[in-house]
Amino acid sequence: MFKKMKNIDTAFRHIRGFTMLIIAGSVLLSCFALYKSFSLVSEMQDRIYILANGKALEAYSAGRKDNIPVEARDHVKTFHQLFFTLDPDDKAIETNITKALYLADGSAKRIYDDLKENGYYAGLISGNVNQTIHVDSVAVDINKYPYRFRCYATQRIVRPTSITTRSLITEGALRNVSRSDNNPHGFLIERWATIANKDLKTTARRY
């Protein structure tokens, strides 16, 4: 009889151990399933679907930190293109300068005021001169805030009788601000200054 009881007790222990093993396995499997579900949901939230020409295109969202160098360079490039692209039309000049000044602080406004006071824009209009700019490169240091930058560009000034090519180097710093329609990158250029601006060549126009 004692042997029979011992066998029952051993069998009970085996069943209990097996049951505990099944429960532990079920808990682990449930935890793994929950983890994978949350990971999948998080991954899906980072995906964006854009409808273009009737087709759904998949894109991925990224954090602000990942895009700082790209957005900073584009912000500087956009500012310079707006500030230095000038046509002999007072309304066109005002429109471009107004857009540019949303991207920079008072240092850019002071430069604009000085140029205006010295008759630079009036000279463009009266002389039928238009000016374009090509940004060659923008170097941004994101290791220290505010982010310092240096912009290297080439200006092309077209007069009725000649075309002048000039090199332009400017520098400044970028401060984070709120994004808006007027400032989509969320940066503000500070302490903007011209380091070099010299003629490279002048060629006569041929008709």
Secondary structure, 3 states (H helix, E strand, C coil): CHHHHHHHHHHHHHHHHHHHHHHHHHHHHHHHHHHHHHHHHHHHHCEEEEEECCEEEEEECCCHHHHHHHHHHHHHHHHHHHHHCECCCHHHHHHHHHHHHCCECHHHHHHHHHHHHCCHHHHHHHCCCEEEEEEEEEEEECCCCCEEEEEEEEEEEECCCEEEEEEEEEEEEEEECCCCCCCCCCEEEEEEEEEEEEEEEEEECCC
